[in-house]
Amino acid sequence: MITAKDATIKYSESGINKVNMPIGRMLVLSIMAGMFISLAGTASSIVAATVDNHSIARMLMALVFPAGLAMVVLNNSELFTGNNLLVISLLDKRISFLSMIKNWVVVYIGNLLGSMLVTGIITIGHVYSSFDNAMTTRVINIAVTKASLGSSDAFTRGILCNVLVCVAVMMTLMAETAGGKIAALYFPIFVFVVCGFEHSVANMGYISGGIFANMKYGNCGVDVSSLTWYRFFVGNLLPVTLGNILGGCMTGVAYWFISRKDK
């Protein structure tokens, strides 16, 4: 186990490789990360598909969802929300502002492609029809709830979400074994899911999955008037993404301030 200061130094140095890797490699690694998060989101929906008690359902989802970030971290794939910590490398003057933005744009696009690839394949494979379409109802309900969220709520929940995600990423750097990294990230991610905070990459899977399920199986009695592509990209992803960026950068600045400011 290393200290938070040492983990901040490690991330600052790793930022150089993140922004300088070839675009093709960066895109493939980000597609993988989007797939991992989308698969974890699907699994978390499955475990809660037949649970009527909302508190228990959310707790069950929170128990499963950390598997997504575990796969991201252990496979060294590129996740947009975690990469908001590149502000540490920027403040250390190891990377430029434009190189950081380029990484964010490429990784965001890759995460979106990976997420929707998974939900598309899941739809074709009739996974959403599990438990006599109870899974379909769950997926559509989650998507409608997220798509109906007001912009200010989406933004503020996005801030809180990425504070926890970035803390989880930094804690994985403090651990030196695979088991230690998984244990380190588990509880911050558990907390964000239980609290209902908004994660842009997770929402790429949740909302696209709801749209695809509605197209494939119908609305299952759910009011889907708010479940549109516009509400997906503009109503939810835009404010959540901005909130994630602010929360992630705030966390990165805090780690840099306590660990690297004097240097």
PyMOL commands that set and color helices and strands:
alter all, ss='L'
color gray80, all
select helices_A, chain A and resi 4-20+23-47+54-64+66-74+80-91+97-124+127-147+151-174+178-195+200-217+229-259
alter helices_A, ss='H'
color red, helices_A
deselect
rebuild
show_as cartoon
